[in-house]
Amino acid sequence: MDTITKAYQLIEDQHAEEAVDLLNRYVKEANDNEKFMIAQMYIQLGFYEDASDLLHELLNKYPTETEIKITLADIYIELEQDEQAIQLLVEIKKDDPSYLQSLIQLADLYQAQGLFEVAEQKLLEAKTIAPNELVIDFALGELYFSIGEYQHAIIYYEKVILEKEEIGSISINSRLGEAYAASGEYEKALTYFKEDDNTDPDRLFKYGFTAFQADRIDIAIHAWEHVIELDAYYHTVYYHLARAYEEEGRIDEAFETAMKGINMDEYHKELYFLASTLAHKLGQTEKSIELVKQSVALDADYKEAVLFLVEQYKKNEDQEAVIDLLLEIKKMGADDSLYDWELARAYNENESYDDALKCYQEAYNSLNQDSDFVKEYGYFLTEEGRIQEAIRVFQNYMSLEPLDGEVEAFLNRLRLSQDQL
């Protein structure tokens, strides 16, 4: 048995260290063909620097040998030295048998660098040389998929799937399902997910998401329940499954699922908020408040959760809690005109009219086109005896709601009262 063959056998028998020792001893006396084979074995074993040294030695002797350049470029790619790989690959001429391979490798490198148009040009050139080459269709599909041009991606994936359902561990069915879903063709997407291997949690999750978008809640629930059966720690699925249960009116199951999800991911603000709204639907007011407070604690500017908590406090007629919450939120840097509006209302209810006025004035800067707010502010100013200001605010309101006869009559009475002074 010659040395190279013996080294191959050692590698197959899982004796990599012995193989490397054997090759290291033999390389000095090996001929050039053997050195190239040894370099390939080094690459197989992950010894990229040793392989690179050998290949450079050979390239100095055979500067036009493209197989050496291609192999060396592979090493540079593995070492994330893309520029060196590109320099080698662009040297390969159009009449070289390896030119097609170099185009595909260059496209991959340019895509990794975000140079998508250049990558596209390389692949389309490759397509003209080998129009029926499956790997080029796949590469074009992947390129267009990565930049969100899903309709273009679909064209090439559809060609690939006629011959292969998987390339390099990437499911073409799954890609087509995602591409159709991203294009809004959810029913079409479902047919590809359905054909796919449904034992992979990631693919099952996407399948469920597509079904949910297609308003096939039953399919979504089945898929997401299966995800949890396969991987109970797939924490992303709990939020979506809880929403699906809620859509079906299965509130108890939705709440239970949301709470399980919180146990898996205690930093998921949306899950806390969803659980809070579900607890509210179940009449568990204290639990609802406790959960939404956790959501707000994770993100002080989670507006939907903040305003939901405000509503809970208002139902309990706890204006102080509203004020304390919103002042704390604003102190933490969260700012929204709706917070000022709610503060104004709370201060008004607590008869803190000066504070209420300041908050109404602050909110008016942003909400002067919101007819509900403007109307409320006008009545507040009237009650405070600030009639001239109220008239200006009601005039603004009438420009927004010119058909509101009740407010128009009220505004006319205010004007009349002022004329009589």
Secondary structure, 3 states (H helix, E strand, C coil): CCHHHHHHHHHHCCCHHHHHHHHHHHHHHCCHHHHHHHHHHHHHHCCHHHHHHHHHHHHHHCCCCHHHHHHHHHHHHHCCCHHHHHHHHCCCCCCCCCHHHHHHHHHHHHHHCCCHHHHHHHHHHHHHHCCCCHHHHHHHHHHHHHCCCHHHHHHHHHHHHCCCCEECCEEHHHHHHHHHHHCCCHHHHHHHHHHCCCCCHHHHHHHHHHHHHCCCHHHHHHHHHHHHHHCCCCCHHHHHHHHHHHHCCCHHHHHHHHHHHHHHCCCCHHHHHHHHHHHHHCCCHHHHHHHHHHHHHHCCCCHHHHHHHHHHHHHCCCHHHHHHHHHHHHHCCCCCHHHHHHHHHHHHHCCCHHHHHHHHHHHHHHHCCCHHHHHHHHHHHHHCCCHHHHHHHHHHHHHHCCCCHHHHHHHHHHHHHHHCC
